[in-house]
């Protein structure tokens, strides 16, 4: 696998998931797109711990990241949940949200908010909302496919853990595992037919993920001729995150 190429794909993949909007207007954004950015920060924490030789629990890192996302949208942490300190991504997004620069699309975060509301960390053996089939959860797990230096089975295990925090239906879990494999192979320059994978997804989940899969494959933003630009405000958040990702994952 070409880990250096995979690492370089995080920036275009995250940017491809951002909405386009007129300058000076509030950015209409899918709730799970924000969750994706927060989860990427959680993965970055996990990789940083590993880089420094410290043991870290992938599930716990992803859960704390999801709790930060919950607070971003809900205004407070779930009752009885731990209250992890802010990290750069959720801090930056909170500033934008509080300033009225973000408009979270109604209904796009409901299933995941319900899954986290108990304040308990769920496990694949006992997932939150075992019968929940809302596939927007797939958006947030996509960056797991861009984690370098790990085997595909571990990547698929992390995807299952990330889904279990809020969802549990076997079909969603299976699609999530296949998605992170697809992302990684495309980012590494390997062929992968994503048509069947995307056909299983509802809109707008499929639209967002299709754009990100394209960016994983090409390293370019899709539709560069679009009339509206990617939000500069959100791009700053992504650029900071991608820069730190490249530092933490750089070979030593």
C-alpha positions as a Markdown table, in Angstrom:
| # | Residue | x | y | z |
|---|---|---|---|---|
| 1 | Unk | 0.0 | 0.0 | 0.0 |
| 2 | Unk | 1.2 | 3.5 | -0.8 |
| 3 | Unk | 0.8 | 5.1 | 2.7 |
| 4 | Unk | 2.3 | 8.4 | 1.7 |
| 5 | Unk | -0.3 | 8.8 | -1.1 |
| 6 | Unk | -3.1 | 7.8 | 1.3 |
| 7 | Unk | -2.0 | 10.4 | 3.9 |
| 8 | Unk | -2.0 | 13.1 | 1.2 |
| 9 | Unk | -5.6 | 12.4 | 0.3 |
| 10 | Unk | -7.1 | 13.5 | 3.6 |
| 11 | Unk | -7.1 | 17.2 | 2.5 |
| 12 | Unk | -8.9 | 16.8 | -0.8 |
| 13 | Unk | -11.3 | 14.2 | 0.6 |
| 14 | Unk | -12.4 | 16.4 | 3.5 |
| 15 | Unk | -12.7 | 19.4 | 1.2 |
| 16 | Unk | -14.8 | 17.5 | -1.3 |
| 17 | Unk | -17.3 | 16.8 | 1.5 |
| 18 | Unk | -17.9 | 20.4 | 2.2 |
| 19 | Unk | -20.9 | 22.3 | 0.8 |
| 20 | Unk | -20.5 | 25.1 | -1.7 |
| 21 | Unk | -22.1 | 28.5 | -0.7 |
| 22 | Unk | -22.2 | 32.1 | -1.7 |
| 23 | Unk | -19.5 | 34.2 | 0.1 |
| 24 | Unk | -20.9 | 36.0 | 3.1 |
| 25 | Unk | -23.9 | 33.7 | 3.6 |
| 26 | Unk | -24.4 | 31.0 | 6.3 |
| 27 | Unk | -23.1 | 27.6 | 5.1 |
| 28 | Unk | -25.8 | 25.0 | 4.8 |
| 29 | Unk | -24.1 | 21.8 | 6.0 |
| 30 | Unk | -25.1 | 18.2 | 6.7 |
| 31 | Unk | -24.8 | 17.3 | 10.4 |
| 32 | Unk | -22.8 | 14.2 | 9.7 |
| 33 | Unk | -20.3 | 16.3 | 7.6 |
| 34 | Unk | -19.4 | 18.1 | 10.9 |
| 35 | Unk | -19.3 | 14.7 | 12.6 |
| 36 | Unk | -16.8 | 13.5 | 10.0 |
| 37 | Unk | -14.5 | 16.4 | 10.8 |
| 38 | Unk | -14.8 | 15.8 | 14.6 |
| 39 | Unk | -14.2 | 12.0 | 14.1 |
| 40 | Unk | -11.1 | 12.8 | 12.0 |
| 41 | Unk | -9.8 | 14.9 | 15.0 |
| 42 | Unk | -10.4 | 11.8 | 17.2 |
| 43 | Unk | -8.4 | 9.6 | 14.8 |
| 44 | Unk | -5.7 | 12.2 | 14.9 |
| 45 | Unk | -5.6 | 12.0 | 18.7 |
| 46 | Unk | -5.4 | 8.2 | 18.4 |
| 47 | Unk | -2.5 | 8.4 | 15.9 |
| 48 | Unk | -0.7 | 10.9 | 18.0 |
| 49 | Unk | -0.9 | 8.7 | 21.1 |
| 50 | Unk | 0.5 | 5.8 | 19.0 |
| 51 | Unk | 3.3 | 7.9 | 17.6 |
| 52 | Unk | 4.5 | 8.7 | 21.1 |
| 53 | Unk | 4.3 | 5.1 | 22.2 |
| 54 | Unk | 1.2 | 5.5 | 24.4 |
| 55 | Unk | -1.6 | 3.0 | 24.4 |
| 56 | Unk | -4.9 | 4.3 | 23.3 |
| 57 | Unk | -8.3 | 2.8 | 22.8 |
| 58 | Unk | -9.6 | 3.5 | 19.2 |
| 59 | Unk | -13.3 | 3.2 | 20.3 |
| 60 | Unk | -12.8 | 5.6 | 23.2 |
| 61 | Unk | -11.0 | 8.1 | 21.0 |
| 62 | Unk | -13.9 | 8.0 | 18.5 |
| 63 | Unk | -16.5 | 8.2 | 21.2 |
| 64 | Unk | -15.0 | 11.3 | 22.8 |
| 65 | Unk | -14.8 | 12.9 | 19.4 |
| 66 | Unk | -18.5 | 12.1 | 18.8 |
| 67 | Unk | -19.3 | 13.6 | 22.2 |
| 68 | Unk | -17.6 | 16.8 | 21.2 |
| 69 | Unk | -19.8 | 16.8 | 18.0 |
| 70 | Unk | -22.9 | 16.2 | 20.1 |
| 71 | Unk | -22.0 | 19.3 | 22.2 |
| 72 | Unk | -21.4 | 21.3 | 19.0 |
| 73 | Unk | -24.9 | 20.6 | 17.8 |
| 74 | Unk | -26.8 | 20.2 | 21.0 |
| 75 | Unk | -25.0 | 22.9 | 23.1 |
| 76 | Unk | -24.1 | 20.5 | 26.0 |
| 77 | Unk | -22.8 | 17.0 | 26.5 |
| 78 | Unk | -25.2 | 14.1 | 27.2 |
| 79 | Unk | -26.2 | 13.7 | 30.8 |
| 80 | Unk | -23.7 | 11.5 | 32.7 |
| 81 | Unk | -21.2 | 11.4 | 29.8 |
| 82 | Unk | -17.6 | 12.5 | 30.2 |
| 83 | Unk | -16.8 | 16.1 | 29.1 |
| 84 | Unk | -13.7 | 16.0 | 27.1 |
| 85 | Unk | -11.9 | 19.3 | 26.5 |
| 86 | Unk | -12.3 | 21.0 | 23.1 |
| 87 | Unk | -9.9 | 20.1 | 20.3 |
| 88 | Unk | -9.0 | 22.5 | 17.5 |
| 89 | Unk | -11.7 | 21.2 | 15.1 |
| 90 | Unk | -14.7 | 21.4 | 17.4 |
| 91 | Unk | -13.5 | 24.7 | 18.8 |
| 92 | Unk | -13.3 | 26.2 | 15.3 |
| 93 | Unk | -16.7 | 24.8 | 14.3 |
| 94 | Unk | -18.2 | 26.1 | 17.5 |
| 95 | Unk | -16.9 | 29.6 | 16.8 |
| 96 | Unk | -18.5 | 29.4 | 13.3 |
| 97 | Unk | -21.8 | 28.1 | 14.6 |
| 98 | Unk | -22.0 | 30.6 | 17.4 |
| 99 | Unk | -21.3 | 33.4 | 14.9 |
| 100 | Unk | -24.2 | 32.2 | 12.7 |
| 101 | Unk | -21.9 | 31.2 | 9.8 |
| 102 | Unk | -23.1 | 27.6 | 9.8 |
| 103 | Unk | -26.7 | 26.4 | 9.1 |
| 104 | Unk | -27.0 | 22.7 | 10.0 |
| 105 | Unk | -29.5 | 21.1 | 7.7 |
| 106 | Unk | -32.6 | 19.9 | 9.7 |
| 107 | Unk | -32.9 | 16.2 | 10.4 |
| 108 | Unk | -29.4 | 15.3 | 9.2 |
| 109 | Unk | -28.0 | 14.6 | 12.6 |
| 110 | Unk | -31.1 | 13.2 | 14.4 |
| 111 | Unk | -30.3 | 9.5 | 14.4 |
| 112 | Unk | -26.7 | 10.0 | 15.7 |
| 113 | Unk | -27.8 | 12.5 | 18.4 |
| 114 | Unk | -30.3 | 9.9 | 19.7 |
| 115 | Unk | -27.6 | 7.2 | 19.7 |
| 116 | Unk | -25.3 | 9.3 | 21.8 |
| 117 | Unk | -27.9 | 10.8 | 24.2 |
| 118 | Unk | -27.6 | 8.1 | 26.8 |
| 119 | Unk | -24.1 | 9.2 | 27.7 |
| 120 | Unk | -22.8 | 5.6 | 27.6 |
| 121 | Unk | -20.2 | 4.3 | 25.2 |
| 122 | Unk | -21.7 | 1.6 | 23.0 |
| 123 | Unk | -19.8 | -1.4 | 21.7 |
| 124 | Unk | -20.2 | -3.6 | 18.6 |
| 125 | Unk | -21.4 | -6.4 | 20.9 |
| 126 | Unk | -24.1 | -4.0 | 22.3 |
| 127 | Unk | -24.6 | -1.1 | 19.8 |
| 128 | Unk | -26.7 | 1.9 | 20.4 |
| 129 | Unk | -30.0 | 1.7 | 18.4 |
| 130 | Unk | -29.4 | -1.9 | 17.1 |
| 131 | Unk | -32.1 | -1.5 | 14.4 |
| 132 | Unk | -31.2 | 2.0 | 13.2 |
| 133 | Unk | -30.7 | 2.0 | 9.4 |
| 134 | Unk | -30.3 | 5.7 | 8.7 |
| 135 | Unk | -27.2 | 5.6 | 6.4 |
| 136 | Unk | -26.0 | 9.2 | 7.1 |
| 137 | Unk | -23.7 | 7.6 | 9.7 |
| 138 | Unk | -21.6 | 6.4 | 6.7 |
| 139 | Unk | -20.4 | 10.0 | 6.1 |
| 140 | Unk | -18.6 | 10.2 | 9.4 |
| 141 | Unk | -16.7 | 6.9 | 9.2 |
| 142 | Unk | -15.2 | 7.6 | 5.8 |
| 143 | Unk | -11.9 | 9.1 | 7.2 |
| 144 | Unk | -11.1 | 5.8 | 8.8 |
| 145 | Unk | -10.3 | 4.6 | 5.3 |
| 146 | Unk | -7.4 | 7.1 | 5.2 |
| 147 | Unk | -5.6 | 5.9 | 8.3 |
| 148 | Unk | -2.2 | 4.7 | 7.2 |
| 149 | Unk | 0.0 | 1.8 | 8.4 |
| 150 | Unk | -2.8 | -0.5 | 9.6 |
| 151 | Unk | -4.2 | -3.7 | 8.1 |
| 152 | Unk | -7.6 | -3.7 | 6.4 |
| 153 | Unk | -9.1 | -5.9 | 9.1 |
| 154 | Unk | -8.3 | -3.4 | 11.7 |
| 155 | Unk | -9.7 | -0.6 | 9.5 |
| 156 | Unk | -12.9 | -2.6 | 9.2 |
| 157 | Unk | -13.0 | -3.2 | 13.0 |
| 158 | Unk | -12.7 | 0.5 | 13.6 |
| 159 | Unk | -15.5 | 1.2 | 11.2 |
| 160 | Unk | -17.7 | -1.2 | 13.1 |
| 161 | Unk | -16.8 | 0.4 | 16.4 |
| 162 | Unk | -17.6 | 3.9 | 15.0 |
| 163 | Unk | -21.0 | 2.8 | 13.7 |
| 164 | Unk | -21.8 | 1.0 | 17.0 |
| 165 | Unk | -21.6 | 4.3 | 18.9 |
| 166 | Unk | -25.0 | 5.3 | 17.4 |
| 167 | Unk | -26.2 | 2.5 | 15.0 |
| 168 | Unk | -26.2 | -1.2 | 15.0 |
| 169 | Unk | -28.1 | -2.6 | 12.0 |
| 170 | Unk | -25.9 | -5.3 | 10.3 |
| 171 | Unk | -26.5 | -3.8 | 6.8 |
| 172 | Unk | -25.2 | -0.5 | 7.9 |
| 173 | Unk | -22.2 | -2.1 | 9.6 |
| 174 | Unk | -21.4 | -4.1 | 6.5 |
| 175 | Unk | -21.6 | -1.1 | 4.2 |
| 176 | Unk | -19.4 | 0.9 | 6.5 |
| 177 | Unk | -16.7 | -1.8 | 6.5 |
| 178 | Unk | -16.8 | -2.0 | 2.7 |
| 179 | Unk | -16.7 | 1.8 | 2.4 |
| 180 | Unk | -13.5 | 2.2 | 4.4 |
| 181 | Unk | -11.9 | -0.5 | 2.3 |
| 182 | Unk | -12.9 | 1.3 | -0.8 |
| 183 | Unk | -11.6 | 4.6 | 0.3 |
| 184 | Unk | -8.3 | 3.2 | 1.3 |
| 185 | Unk | -7.8 | 1.3 | -2.0 |
| 186 | Unk | -8.8 | 4.3 | -4.1 |
| 187 | Unk | -6.5 | 6.6 | -2.1 |
| 188 | Unk | -3.6 | 4.1 | -2.6 |
| 189 | Unk | -4.1 | 4.2 | -6.3 |
| 190 | Unk | -5.8 | 0.8 | -6.6 |
| 191 | Unk | -8.9 | 0.1 | -8.6 |
| 192 | Unk | -12.2 | -0.4 | -6.8 |
| 193 | Unk | -15.7 | -0.4 | -8.3 |
| 194 | Unk | -17.9 | 1.8 | -6.0 |
| 195 | Unk | -21.1 | 1.7 | -8.0 |
| 196 | Unk | -22.8 | -1.1 | -6.0 |
| 197 | Unk | -21.7 | 0.6 | -2.7 |
| 198 | Unk | -23.2 | 4.0 | -3.7 |
| 199 | Unk | -26.4 | 2.3 | -5.0 |
| 200 | Unk | -27.2 | 1.1 | -1.5 |
| 201 | Unk | -27.1 | 4.7 | -0.1 |
| 202 | Unk | -29.9 | 7.2 | 0.0 |
| 203 | Unk | -29.5 | 10.8 | -1.1 |
| 204 | Unk | -27.8 | 13.0 | 0.1 |
| 205 | Unk | -25.5 | 10.5 | 1.7 |
| 206 | Unk | -24.6 | 9.0 | -1.7 |
| 207 | Unk | -23.9 | 12.5 | -3.2 |
| 208 | Unk | -21.5 | 13.5 | -0.4 |
| 209 | Unk | -19.7 | 10.2 | -0.3 |
| 210 | Unk | -19.4 | 10.0 | -4.1 |
| 211 | Unk | -17.7 | 13.3 | -4.2 |
| 212 | Unk | -15.3 | 12.2 | -1.5 |
| 213 | Unk | -14.6 | 8.9 | -3.2 |
| 214 | Unk | -13.7 | 10.8 | -6.3 |
| 215 | Unk | -11.3 | 13.0 | -4.4 |
| 216 | Unk | -9.7 | 9.9 | -2.8 |
| 217 | Unk | -9.1 | 8.5 | -6.2 |
| 218 | Unk | -7.9 | 11.6 | -8.0 |
| 219 | Unk | -6.6 | 13.9 | -5.2 |
| 220 | Unk | -8.7 | 16.7 | -6.8 |
| 221 | Unk | -11.9 | 18.4 | -5.9 |
| 222 | Unk | -14.8 | 17.3 | -8.1 |
| 223 | Unk | -16.5 | 19.9 | -10.3 |
| 224 | Unk | -13.9 | 22.6 | -10.0 |
| 225 | Unk | -15.9 | 24.7 | -12.5 |
| 226 | Unk | -18.9 | 25.0 | -10.1 |
| 227 | Unk | -20.4 | 28.4 | -9.7 |
| 228 | Unk | -20.2 | 28.4 | -5.9 |
| 229 | Unk | -16.9 | 28.0 | -4.1 |
| 230 | Unk | -16.2 | 25.7 | -1.2 |
| 231 | Unk | -16.7 | 27.7 | 2.0 |
| 232 | Unk | -13.5 | 29.5 | 2.9 |
| 233 | Unk | -14.5 | 29.4 | 6.6 |
| 234 | Unk | -14.8 | 25.6 | 6.7 |
| 235 | Unk | -11.7 | 25.3 | 4.4 |
| 236 | Unk | -9.6 | 26.9 | 7.1 |
| 237 | Unk | -10.7 | 24.2 | 9.6 |
| 238 | Unk | -9.9 | 21.5 | 7.1 |
| 239 | Unk | -6.5 | 22.9 | 6.2 |
| 240 | Unk | -5.5 | 23.0 | 9.9 |
| 241 | Unk | -6.7 | 19.4 | 10.4 |
| 242 | Unk | -5.0 | 18.1 | 7.3 |
| 243 | Unk | -1.7 | 19.8 | 8.1 |
| 244 | Unk | -1.6 | 18.3 | 11.6 |
| 245 | Unk | -2.6 | 14.9 | 10.1 |
| 246 | Unk | 0.4 | 15.0 | 7.7 |
| 247 | Unk | 2.7 | 15.9 | 10.6 |
| 248 | Unk | 1.5 | 13.1 | 12.9 |
| 249 | Unk | 1.5 | 10.4 | 10.2 |
| 250 | Unk | 4.9 | 11.4 | 8.7 |
| 251 | Unk | 7.4 | 8.6 | 8.8 |
| 252 | Unk | 10.1 | 9.0 | 11.5 |
